[in-house]
Amino acid sequence: MSEIVITRENFDEEVRNYRGMPVLLDFWAGWCGPCMMLSPIIEEIADEYDGQIKVGKINVDEQPELAAAFKVESIPLVVVVKDGVVTAGTVGYHSKEDILALLEK
């Protein structure tokens, strides 16, 4: 499973009401350098953990309502959602190991 583009229209189905594996959300923007550096890591996680983690990408410029709902002040912001509840999150560029550690919380 590759990354899923999360929008206001599919958020409830893909994240809020989703039960099963954790959802890793990457809040990003095309003008954000650290976001572009993090993007290959998020893609790698999506590919390597297919069937274990659902990975969604939210462009904060295109989805301002979702950015506001998550109180996004800085990007990249990576958030883990399990059964509709935010369990962990981190701001800024982080290593693959750091991102995977969020899933353990």
Phi and psi restraints in degrees (range 20) as a CNS / XPLOR table:
assign (resid 1 and name C) (resid 2 and name N)
       (resid 2 and name CA) (resid 2 and name C) 1.0 -89.5 20.0 2
assign (resid 2 and name N) (resid 2 and name CA)
       (resid 2 and name C) (resid 3 and name N) 1.0 -178.0 20.0 2
assign (resid 2 and name C) (resid 3 and name N)
       (resid 3 and name CA) (resid 3 and name C) 1.0 -65.1 20.0 2
assign (resid 3 and name N) (resid 3 and name CA)
       (resid 3 and name C) (resid 4 and name N) 1.0 146.1 20.0 2
assign (resid 3 and name C) (resid 4 and name N)
       (resid 4 and name CA) (resid 4 and name C) 1.0 -105.4 20.0 2
assign (resid 4 and name N) (resid 4 and name CA)
       (resid 4 and name C) (resid 5 and name N) 1.0 133.8 20.0 2
assign (resid 4 and name C) (resid 5 and name N)
       (resid 5 and name CA) (resid 5 and name C) 1.0 -78.9 20.0 2
assign (resid 5 and name N) (resid 5 and name CA)
       (resid 5 and name C) (resid 6 and name N) 1.0 117.3 20.0 2
assign (resid 5 and name C) (resid 6 and name N)
       (resid 6 and name CA) (resid 6 and name C) 1.0 -95.3 20.0 2
assign (resid 6 and name N) (resid 6 and name CA)
       (resid 6 and name C) (resid 7 and name N) 1.0 130.0 20.0 2
assign (resid 6 and name C) (resid 7 and name N)
       (resid 7 and name CA) (resid 7 and name C) 1.0 -127.3 20.0 2
assign (resid 7 and name N) (resid 7 and name CA)
       (resid 7 and name C) (resid 8 and name N) 1.0 171.4 20.0 2
assign (resid 7 and name C) (resid 8 and name N)
       (resid 8 and name CA) (resid 8 and name C) 1.0 -57.8 20.0 2
assign (resid 8 and name N) (resid 8 and name CA)
       (resid 8 and name C) (resid 9 and name N) 1.0 -35.5 20.0 2
assign (resid 8 and name C) (resid 9 and name N)
       (resid 9 and name CA) (resid 9 and name C) 1.0 -69.1 20.0 2
assign (resid 9 and name N) (resid 9 and name CA)
       (resid 9 and name C) (resid 10 and name N) 1.0 -35.3 20.0 2
assign (resid 9 and name C) (resid 10 and name N)
       (resid 10 and name CA) (resid 10 and name C) 1.0 -107.4 20.0 2
assign (resid 10 and name N) (resid 10 and name CA)
       (resid 10 and name C) (resid 11 and name N) 1.0 3.3 20.0 2
assign (resid 10 and name C) (resid 11 and name N)
       (resid 11 and name CA) (resid 11 and name C) 1.0 -58.5 20.0 2
assign (resid 11 and name N) (resid 11 and name CA)
       (resid 11 and name C) (resid 12 and name N) 1.0 -47.4 20.0 2
assign (resid 11 and name C) (resid 12 and name N)
       (resid 12 and name CA) (resid 12 and name C) 1.0 -59.8 20.0 2
assign (resid 12 and name N) (resid 12 and name CA)
       (resid 12 and name C) (resid 13 and name N) 1.0 -46.8 20.0 2
assign (resid 12 and name C) (resid 13 and name N)
       (resid 13 and name CA) (resid 13 and name C) 1.0 -67.6 20.0 2
assign (resid 13 and name N) (resid 13 and name CA)
       (resid 13 and name C) (resid 14 and name N) 1.0 -44.9 20.0 2
assign (resid 13 and name C) (resid 14 and name N)
       (resid 14 and name CA) (resid 14 and name C) 1.0 -83.4 20.0 2
assign (resid 14 and name N) (resid 14 and name CA)
       (resid 14 and name C) (resid 15 and name N) 1.0 -24.2 20.0 2
assign (resid 14 and name C) (resid 15 and name N)
       (resid 15 and name CA) (resid 15 and name C) 1.0 -128.1 20.0 2
assign (resid 15 and name N) (resid 15 and name CA)
       (resid 15 and name C) (resid 16 and name N) 1.0 -67.1 20.0 2
assign (resid 15 and name C) (resid 16 and name N)
       (resid 16 and name CA) (resid 16 and name C) 1.0 -58.1 20.0 2
assign (resid 16 and name N) (resid 16 and name CA)
       (resid 16 and name C) (resid 17 and name N) 1.0 -47.5 20.0 2
assign (resid 16 and name C) (resid 17 and name N)
       (resid 17 and name CA) (resid 17 and name C) 1.0 -97.5 20.0 2
assign (resid 17 and name N) (resid 17 and name CA)
       (resid 17 and name C) (resid 18 and name N) 1.0 4.2 20.0 2
assign (resid 17 and name C) (resid 18 and name N)
       (resid 18 and name CA) (resid 18 and name C) 1.0 -76.0 20.0 2
assign (resid 18 and name N) (resid 18 and name CA)
       (resid 18 and name C) (resid 19 and name N) 1.0 130.7 20.0 2
assign (resid 18 and name C) (resid 19 and name N)
       (resid 19 and name CA) (resid 19 and name C) 1.0 -121.8 20.0 2
assign (resid 19 and name N) (resid 19 and name CA)
       (resid 19 and name C) (resid 20 and name N) 1.0 132.8 20.0 2
assign (resid 19 and name C) (resid 20 and name N)
       (resid 20 and name CA) (resid 20 and name C) 1.0 143.5 20.0 2
assign (resid 20 and name N) (resid 20 and name CA)
       (resid 20 and name C) (resid 21 and name N) 1.0 -128.2 20.0 2
assign (resid 20 and name C) (resid 21 and name N)
       (resid 21 and name CA) (resid 21 and name C) 1.0 -70.9 20.0 2
assign (resid 21 and name N) (resid 21 and name CA)
       (resid 21 and name C) (resid 22 and name N) 1.0 158.5 20.0 2
assign (resid 21 and name C) (resid 22 and name N)
       (resid 22 and name CA) (resid 22 and name C) 1.0 -62.6 20.0 2
assign (resid 22 and name N) (resid 22 and name CA)
       (resid 22 and name C) (resid 23 and name N) 1.0 153.0 20.0 2
assign (resid 22 and name C) (resid 23 and name N)
       (resid 23 and name CA) (resid 23 and name C) 1.0 -111.7 20.0 2
assign (resid 23 and name N) (resid 23 and name CA)
       (resid 23 and name C) (resid 24 and name N) 1.0 122.5 20.0 2
assign (resid 23 and name C) (resid 24 and name N)
       (resid 24 and name CA) (resid 24 and name C) 1.0 -99.8 20.0 2
assign (resid 24 and name N) (resid 24 and name CA)
       (resid 24 and name C) (resid 25 and name N) 1.0 116.4 20.0 2
assign (resid 24 and name C) (resid 25 and name N)
       (resid 25 and name CA) (resid 25 and name C) 1.0 -106.2 20.0 2
assign (resid 25 and name N) (resid 25 and name CA)
       (resid 25 and name C) (resid 26 and name N) 1.0 131.3 20.0 2
assign (resid 25 and name C) (resid 26 and name N)
       (resid 26 and name CA) (resid 26 and name C) 1.0 -113.1 20.0 2
assign (resid 26 and name N) (resid 26 and name CA)
       (resid 26 and name C) (resid 27 and name N) 1.0 110.2 20.0 2
assign (resid 26 and name C) (resid 27 and name N)
       (resid 27 and name CA) (resid 27 and name C) 1.0 -88.8 20.0 2
assign (resid 27 and name N) (resid 27 and name CA)
       (resid 27 and name C) (resid 28 and name N) 1.0 125.0 20.0 2
assign (resid 27 and name C) (resid 28 and name N)
       (resid 28 and name CA) (resid 28 and name C) 1.0 -149.7 20.0 2
assign (resid 28 and name N) (resid 28 and name CA)
       (resid 28 and name C) (resid 29 and name N) 1.0 174.2 20.0 2
assign (resid 28 and name C) (resid 29 and name N)
       (resid 29 and name CA) (resid 29 and name C) 1.0 -149.8 20.0 2
assign (resid 29 and name N) (resid 29 and name CA)
       (resid 29 and name C) (resid 30 and name N) 1.0 151.3 20.0 2
assign (resid 29 and name C) (resid 30 and name N)
       (resid 30 and name CA) (resid 30 and name C) 1.0 -65.9 20.0 2
assign (resid 30 and name N) (resid 30 and name CA)
       (resid 30 and name C) (resid 31 and name N) 1.0 -23.2 20.0 2
assign (resid 30 and name C) (resid 31 and name N)
       (resid 31 and name CA) (resid 31 and name C) 1.0 -88.5 20.0 2
assign (resid 31 and name N) (resid 31 and name CA)
       (resid 31 and name C) (resid 32 and name N) 1.0 -2.5 20.0 2
assign (resid 31 and name C) (resid 32 and name N)
       (resid 32 and name CA) (resid 32 and name C) 1.0 -93.2 20.0 2
assign (resid 32 and name N) (resid 32 and name CA)
       (resid 32 and name C) (resid 33 and name N) 1.0 110.0 20.0 2
assign (resid 32 and name C) (resid 33 and name N)
       (resid 33 and name CA) (resid 33 and name C) 1.0 -56.5 20.0 2
assign (resid 33 and name N) (resid 33 and name CA)
       (resid 33 and name C) (resid 34 and name N) 1.0 -51.7 20.0 2
assign (resid 33 and name C) (resid 34 and name N)
       (resid 34 and name CA) (resid 34 and name C) 1.0 -60.3 20.0 2
assign (resid 34 and name N) (resid 34 and name CA)
       (resid 34 and name C) (resid 35 and name N) 1.0 -31.6 20.0 2
assign (resid 34 and name C) (resid 35 and name N)
       (resid 35 and name CA) (resid 35 and name C) 1.0 -63.4 20.0 2
assign (resid 35 and name N) (resid 35 and name CA)
       (resid 35 and name C) (resid 36 and name N) 1.0 -42.1 20.0 2
assign (resid 35 and name C) (resid 36 and name N)
       (resid 36 and name CA) (resid 36 and name C) 1.0 -67.5 20.0 2
assign (resid 36 and name N) (resid 36 and name CA)
       (resid 36 and name C) (resid 37 and name N) 1.0 -32.9 20.0 2
assign (resid 36 and name C) (resid 37 and name N)
       (resid 37 and name CA) (resid 37 and name C) 1.0 -70.9 20.0 2
assign (resid 37 and name N) (resid 37 and name CA)
       (resid 37 and name C) (resid 38 and name N) 1.0 -34.8 20.0 2
assign (resid 37 and name C) (resid 38 and name N)
       (resid 38 and name CA) (resid 38 and name C) 1.0 -78.6 20.0 2
assign (resid 38 and name N) (resid 38 and name CA)
       (resid 38 and name C) (resid 39 and name N) 1.0 -27.4 20.0 2
assign (resid 38 and name C) (resid 39 and name N)
       (resid 39 and name CA) (resid 39 and name C) 1.0 -52.4 20.0 2
assign (resid 39 and name N) (resid 39 and name CA)
       (resid 39 and name C) (resid 40 and name N) 1.0 -45.7 20.0 2
assign (resid 39 and name C) (resid 40 and name N)
       (resid 40 and name CA) (resid 40 and name C) 1.0 -63.7 20.0 2
assign (resid 40 and name N) (resid 40 and name CA)
       (resid 40 and name C) (resid 41 and name N) 1.0 -30.9 20.0 2
assign (resid 40 and name C) (resid 41 and name N)
       (resid 41 and name CA) (resid 41 and name C) 1.0 -68.7 20.0 2
assign (resid 41 and name N) (resid 41 and name CA)
       (resid 41 and name C) (resid 42 and name N) 1.0 -44.0 20.0 2
assign (resid 41 and name C) (resid 42 and name N)
       (resid 42 and name CA) (resid 42 and name C) 1.0 -63.0 20.0 2
assign (resid 42 and name N) (resid 42 and name CA)
       (resid 42 and name C) (resid 43 and name N) 1.0 -41.6 20.0 2
assign (resid 42 and name C) (resid 43 and name N)
       (resid 43 and name CA) (resid 43 and name C) 1.0 -63.2 20.0 2
assign (resid 43 and name N) (resid 43 and name CA)
       (resid 43 and name C) (resid 44 and name N) 1.0 -41.5 20.0 2
assign (resid 43 and name C) (resid 44 and name N)
       (resid 44 and name CA) (resid 44 and name C) 1.0 -63.0 20.0 2
assign (resid 44 and name N) (resid 44 and name CA)
       (resid 44 and name C) (resid 45 and name N) 1.0 -42.4 20.0 2
assign (resid 44 and name C) (resid 45 and name N)
       (resid 45 and name CA) (resid 45 and name C) 1.0 -62.4 20.0 2
assign (resid 45 and name N) (resid 45 and name CA)
       (resid 45 and name C) (resid 46 and name N) 1.0 -43.6 20.0 2
assign (resid 45 and name C) (resid 46 and name N)
       (resid 46 and name CA) (resid 46 and name C) 1.0 -59.4 20.0 2
assign (resid 46 and name N) (resid 46 and name CA)
       (resid 46 and name C) (resid 47 and name N) 1.0 -41.5 20.0 2
assign (resid 46 and name C) (resid 47 and name N)
       (resid 47 and name CA) (resid 47 and name C) 1.0 -72.9 20.0 2
assign (resid 47 and name N) (resid 47 and name CA)
       (resid 47 and name C) (resid 48 and name N) 1.0 -46.1 20.0 2
assign (resid 47 and name C) (resid 48 and name N)
       (resid 48 and name CA) (resid 48 and name C) 1.0 -72.5 20.0 2
assign (resid 48 and name N) (resid 48 and name CA)
       (resid 48 and name C) (resid 49 and name N) 1.0 -30.1 20.0 2
assign (resid 48 and name C) (resid 49 and name N)
       (resid 49 and name CA) (resid 49 and name C) 1.0 -109.9 20.0 2
assign (resid 49 and name N) (resid 49 and name CA)
       (resid 49 and name C) (resid 50 and name N) 1.0 26.6 20.0 2
assign (resid 49 and name C) (resid 50 and name N)
       (resid 50 and name CA) (resid 50 and name C) 1.0 -54.8 20.0 2
assign (resid 50 and name N) (resid 50 and name CA)
       (resid 50 and name C) (resid 51 and name N) 1.0 128.2 20.0 2
assign (resid 50 and name C) (resid 51 and name N)
       (resid 51 and name CA) (resid 51 and name C) 1.0 90.0 20.0 2
assign (resid 51 and name N) (resid 51 and name CA)
       (resid 51 and name C) (resid 52 and name N) 1.0 -9.3 20.0 2
assign (resid 51 and name C) (resid 52 and name N)
       (resid 52 and name CA) (resid 52 and name C) 1.0 -116.0 20.0 2
assign (resid 52 and name N) (resid 52 and name CA)
       (resid 52 and name C) (resid 53 and name N) 1.0 -29.5 20.0 2
assign (resid 52 and name C) (resid 53 and name N)
       (resid 53 and name CA) (resid 53 and name C) 1.0 -137.7 20.0 2
assign (resid 53 and name N) (resid 53 and name CA)
       (resid 53 and name C) (resid 54 and name N) 1.0 135.0 20.0 2
assign (resid 53 and name C) (resid 54 and name N)
       (resid 54 and name CA) (resid 54 and name C) 1.0 -94.3 20.0 2
assign (resid 54 and name N) (resid 54 and name CA)
       (resid 54 and name C) (resid 55 and name N) 1.0 131.0 20.0 2
assign (resid 54 and name C) (resid 55 and name N)
       (resid 55 and name CA) (resid 55 and name C) 1.0 -116.3 20.0 2
assign (resid 55 and name N) (resid 55 and name CA)
       (resid 55 and name C) (resid 56 and name N) 1.0 125.3 20.0 2
assign (resid 55 and name C) (resid 56 and name N)
       (resid 56 and name CA) (resid 56 and name C) 1.0 -122.3 20.0 2
assign (resid 56 and name N) (resid 56 and name CA)
       (resid 56 and name C) (resid 57 and name N) 1.0 145.2 20.0 2
assign (resid 56 and name C) (resid 57 and name N)
       (resid 57 and name CA) (resid 57 and name C) 1.0 -116.6 20.0 2
assign (resid 57 and name N) (resid 57 and name CA)
       (resid 57 and name C) (resid 58 and name N) 1.0 133.2 20.0 2
assign (resid 57 and name C) (resid 58 and name N)
       (resid 58 and name CA) (resid 58 and name C) 1.0 -123.4 20.0 2
assign (resid 58 and name N) (resid 58 and name CA)
       (resid 58 and name C) (resid 59 and name N) 1.0 113.8 20.0 2
assign (resid 58 and name C) (resid 59 and name N)
       (resid 59 and name CA) (resid 59 and name C) 1.0 -80.5 20.0 2
assign (resid 59 and name N) (resid 59 and name CA)
       (resid 59 and name C) (resid 60 and name N) 1.0 114.4 20.0 2
assign (resid 59 and name C) (resid 60 and name N)
       (resid 60 and name CA) (resid 60 and name C) 1.0 -66.0 20.0 2
assign (resid 60 and name N) (resid 60 and name CA)
       (resid 60 and name C) (resid 61 and name N) 1.0 -26.2 20.0 2
assign (resid 60 and name C) (resid 61 and name N)
       (resid 61 and name CA) (resid 61 and name C) 1.0 -73.8 20.0 2
assign (resid 61 and name N) (resid 61 and name CA)
       (resid 61 and name C) (resid 62 and name N) 1.0 -34.2 20.0 2
assign (resid 61 and name C) (resid 62 and name N)
       (resid 62 and name CA) (resid 62 and name C) 1.0 -88.7 20.0 2
assign (resid 62 and name N) (resid 62 and name CA)
       (resid 62 and name C) (resid 63 and name N) 1.0 -20.5 20.0 2
assign (resid 62 and name C) (resid 63 and name N)
       (resid 63 and name CA) (resid 63 and name C) 1.0 -128.0 20.0 2
assign (resid 63 and name N) (resid 63 and name CA)
       (resid 63 and name C) (resid 64 and name N) 1.0 62.1 20.0 2
assign (resid 63 and name C) (resid 64 and name N)
       (resid 64 and name CA) (resid 64 and name C) 1.0 -62.8 20.0 2
assign (resid 64 and name N) (resid 64 and name CA)
       (resid 64 and name C) (resid 65 and name N) 1.0 -28.4 20.0 2
assign (resid 64 and name C) (resid 65 and name N)
       (resid 65 and name CA) (resid 65 and name C) 1.0 -65.6 20.0 2
assign (resid 65 and name N) (resid 65 and name CA)
       (resid 65 and name C) (resid 66 and name N) 1.0 -41.3 20.0 2
assign (resid 65 and name C) (resid 66 and name N)
       (resid 66 and name CA) (resid 66 and name C) 1.0 -70.1 20.0 2
assign (resid 66 and name N) (resid 66 and name CA)
       (resid 66 and name C) (resid 67 and name N) 1.0 -39.4 20.0 2
assign (resid 66 and name C) (resid 67 and name N)
       (resid 67 and name CA) (resid 67 and name C) 1.0 -60.3 20.0 2
assign (resid 67 and name N) (resid 67 and name CA)
       (resid 67 and name C) (resid 68 and name N) 1.0 -41.7 20.0 2
assign (resid 67 and name C) (resid 68 and name N)
       (resid 68 and name CA) (resid 68 and name C) 1.0 -67.6 20.0 2
assign (resid 68 and name N) (resid 68 and name CA)
       (resid 68 and name C) (resid 69 and name N) 1.0 -40.5 20.0 2
assign (resid 68 and name C) (resid 69 and name N)
       (resid 69 and name CA) (resid 69 and name C) 1.0 -61.8 20.0 2
assign (resid 69 and name N) (resid 69 and name CA)
       (resid 69 and name C) (resid 70 and name N) 1.0 -33.1 20.0 2
assign (resid 69 and name C) (resid 70 and name N)
       (resid 70 and name CA) (resid 70 and name C) 1.0 -94.1 20.0 2
assign (resid 70 and name N) (resid 70 and name CA)
       (resid 70 and name C) (resid 71 and name N) 1.0 6.2 20.0 2
assign (resid 70 and name C) (resid 71 and name N)
       (resid 71 and name CA) (resid 71 and name C) 1.0 53.6 20.0 2
assign (resid 71 and name N) (resid 71 and name CA)
       (resid 71 and name C) (resid 72 and name N) 1.0 44.7 20.0 2
assign (resid 71 and name C) (resid 72 and name N)
       (resid 72 and name CA) (resid 72 and name C) 1.0 -71.2 20.0 2
assign (resid 72 and name N) (resid 72 and name CA)
       (resid 72 and name C) (resid 73 and name N) 1.0 120.2 20.0 2
assign (resid 72 and name C) (resid 73 and name N)
       (resid 73 and name CA) (resid 73 and name C) 1.0 -112.9 20.0 2
assign (resid 73 and name N) (resid 73 and name CA)
       (resid 73 and name C) (resid 74 and name N) 1.0 -27.8 20.0 2
assign (resid 73 and name C) (resid 74 and name N)
       (resid 74 and name CA) (resid 74 and name C) 1.0 -138.3 20.0 2
assign (resid 74 and name N) (resid 74 and name CA)
       (resid 74 and name C) (resid 75 and name N) 1.0 148.9 20.0 2
assign (resid 74 and name C) (resid 75 and name N)
       (resid 75 and name CA) (resid 75 and name C) 1.0 -131.2 20.0 2
assign (resid 75 and name N) (resid 75 and name CA)
       (resid 75 and name C) (resid 76 and name N) 1.0 157.3 20.0 2
assign (resid 75 and name C) (resid 76 and name N)
       (resid 76 and name CA) (resid 76 and name C) 1.0 -69.7 20.0 2
assign (resid 76 and name N) (resid 76 and name CA)
       (resid 76 and name C) (resid 77 and name N) 1.0 145.4 20.0 2
assign (resid 76 and name C) (resid 77 and name N)
       (resid 77 and name CA) (resid 77 and name C) 1.0 -121.0 20.0 2
assign (resid 77 and name N) (resid 77 and name CA)
       (resid 77 and name C) (resid 78 and name N) 1.0 125.7 20.0 2
assign (resid 77 and name C) (resid 78 and name N)
       (resid 78 and name CA) (resid 78 and name C) 1.0 -114.0 20.0 2
assign (resid 78 and name N) (resid 78 and name CA)
       (resid 78 and name C) (resid 79 and name N) 1.0 127.8 20.0 2
assign (resid 78 and name C) (resid 79 and name N)
       (resid 79 and name CA) (resid 79 and name C) 1.0 -128.6 20.0 2
assign (resid 79 and name N) (resid 79 and name CA)
       (resid 79 and name C) (resid 80 and name N) 1.0 141.9 20.0 2
assign (resid 79 and name C) (resid 80 and name N)
       (resid 80 and name CA) (resid 80 and name C) 1.0 -107.2 20.0 2
assign (resid 80 and name N) (resid 80 and name CA)
       (resid 80 and name C) (resid 81 and name N) 1.0 129.3 20.0 2
assign (resid 80 and name C) (resid 81 and name N)
       (resid 81 and name CA) (resid 81 and name C) 1.0 -119.7 20.0 2
assign (resid 81 and name N) (resid 81 and name CA)
       (resid 81 and name C) (resid 82 and name N) 1.0 126.0 20.0 2
assign (resid 81 and name C) (resid 82 and name N)
       (resid 82 and name CA) (resid 82 and name C) 1.0 -122.7 20.0 2
assign (resid 82 and name N) (resid 82 and name CA)
       (resid 82 and name C) (resid 83 and name N) 1.0 124.1 20.0 2
assign (resid 82 and name C) (resid 83 and name N)
       (resid 83 and name CA) (resid 83 and name C) 1.0 50.3 20.0 2
assign (resid 83 and name N) (resid 83 and name CA)
       (resid 83 and name C) (resid 84 and name N) 1.0 41.8 20.0 2
assign (resid 83 and name C) (resid 84 and name N)
       (resid 84 and name CA) (resid 84 and name C) 1.0 83.0 20.0 2
assign (resid 84 and name N) (resid 84 and name CA)
       (resid 84 and name C) (resid 85 and name N) 1.0 2.4 20.0 2
assign (resid 84 and name C) (resid 85 and name N)
       (resid 85 and name CA) (resid 85 and name C) 1.0 -118.2 20.0 2
assign (resid 85 and name N) (resid 85 and name CA)
       (resid 85 and name C) (resid 86 and name N) 1.0 131.9 20.0 2
assign (resid 85 and name C) (resid 86 and name N)
       (resid 86 and name CA) (resid 86 and name C) 1.0 -70.8 20.0 2
assign (resid 86 and name N) (resid 86 and name CA)
       (resid 86 and name C) (resid 87 and name N) 1.0 123.5 20.0 2
assign (resid 86 and name C) (resid 87 and name N)
       (resid 87 and name CA) (resid 87 and name C) 1.0 -108.6 20.0 2
assign (resid 87 and name N) (resid 87 and name CA)
       (resid 87 and name C) (resid 88 and name N) 1.0 -20.5 20.0 2
assign (resid 87 and name C) (resid 88 and name N)
       (resid 88 and name CA) (resid 88 and name C) 1.0 -164.1 20.0 2
assign (resid 88 and name N) (resid 88 and name CA)
       (resid 88 and name C) (resid 89 and name N) 1.0 161.0 20.0 2
assign (resid 88 and name C) (resid 89 and name N)
       (resid 89 and name CA) (resid 89 and name C) 1.0 -167.9 20.0 2
assign (resid 89 and name N) (resid 89 and name CA)
       (resid 89 and name C) (resid 90 and name N) 1.0 158.7 20.0 2
assign (resid 89 and name C) (resid 90 and name N)
       (resid 90 and name CA) (resid 90 and name C) 1.0 -152.8 20.0 2
assign (resid 90 and name N) (resid 90 and name CA)
       (resid 90 and name C) (resid 91 and name N) 1.0 147.7 20.0 2
assign (resid 90 and name C) (resid 91 and name N)
       (resid 91 and name CA) (resid 91 and name C) 1.0 -109.5 20.0 2
assign (resid 91 and name N) (resid 91 and name CA)
       (resid 91 and name C) (resid 92 and name N) 1.0 142.1 20.0 2
assign (resid 91 and name C) (resid 92 and name N)
       (resid 92 and name CA) (resid 92 and name C) 1.0 98.4 20.0 2
assign (resid 92 and name N) (resid 92 and name CA)
       (resid 92 and name C) (resid 93 and name N) 1.0 177.0 20.0 2
assign (resid 92 and name C) (resid 93 and name N)
       (resid 93 and name CA) (resid 93 and name C) 1.0 -74.0 20.0 2
assign (resid 93 and name N) (resid 93 and name CA)
       (resid 93 and name C) (resid 94 and name N) 1.0 134.4 20.0 2
assign (resid 93 and name C) (resid 94 and name N)
       (resid 94 and name CA) (resid 94 and name C) 1.0 -140.0 20.0 2
assign (resid 94 and name N) (resid 94 and name CA)
       (resid 94 and name C) (resid 95 and name N) 1.0 158.8 20.0 2
assign (resid 94 and name C) (resid 95 and name N)
       (resid 95 and name CA) (resid 95 and name C) 1.0 -72.3 20.0 2
assign (resid 95 and name N) (resid 95 and name CA)
       (resid 95 and name C) (resid 96 and name N) 1.0 164.7 20.0 2
assign (resid 95 and name C) (resid 96 and name N)
       (resid 96 and name CA) (resid 96 and name C) 1.0 -57.4 20.0 2
assign (resid 96 and name N) (resid 96 and name CA)
       (resid 96 and name C) (resid 97 and name N) 1.0 -42.0 20.0 2
assign (resid 96 and name C) (resid 97 and name N)
       (resid 97 and name CA) (resid 97 and name C) 1.0 -61.5 20.0 2
assign (resid 97 and name N) (resid 97 and name CA)
       (resid 97 and name C) (resid 98 and name N) 1.0 -41.8 20.0 2
assign (resid 97 and name C) (resid 98 and name N)
       (resid 98 and name CA) (resid 98 and name C) 1.0 -63.9 20.0 2
assign (resid 98 and name N) (resid 98 and name CA)
       (resid 98 and name C) (resid 99 and name N) 1.0 -42.1 20.0 2
assign (resid 98 and name C) (resid 99 and name N)
       (resid 99 and name CA) (resid 99 and name C) 1.0 -64.8 20.0 2
assign (resid 99 and name N) (resid 99 and name CA)
       (resid 99 and name C) (resid 100 and name N) 1.0 -43.8 20.0 2
assign (resid 99 and name C) (resid 100 and name N)
       (resid 100 and name CA) (resid 100 and name C) 1.0 -65.8 20.0 2
assign (resid 100 and name N) (resid 100 and name CA)
       (resid 100 and name C) (resid 101 and name N) 1.0 -31.6 20.0 2
assign (resid 100 and name C) (resid 101 and name N)
       (resid 101 and name CA) (resid 101 and name C) 1.0 -64.1 20.0 2
assign (resid 101 and name N) (resid 101 and name CA)
       (resid 101 and name C) (resid 102 and name N) 1.0 -30.3 20.0 2
assign (resid 101 and name C) (resid 102 and name N)
       (resid 102 and name CA) (resid 102 and name C) 1.0 -60.0 20.0 2
assign (resid 102 and name N) (resid 102 and name CA)
       (resid 102 and name C) (resid 103 and name N) 1.0 -33.5 20.0 2
assign (resid 102 and name C) (resid 103 and name N)
       (resid 103 and name CA) (resid 103 and name C) 1.0 -69.4 20.0 2
assign (resid 103 and name N) (resid 103 and name CA)
       (resid 103 and name C) (resid 104 and name N) 1.0 -20.6 20.0 2
assign (resid 103 and name C) (resid 104 and name N)
       (resid 104 and name CA) (resid 104 and name C) 1.0 -81.8 20.0 2
assign (resid 104 and name N) (resid 104 and name CA)
       (resid 104 and name C) (resid 105 and name N) 1.0 -16.6 20.0 2
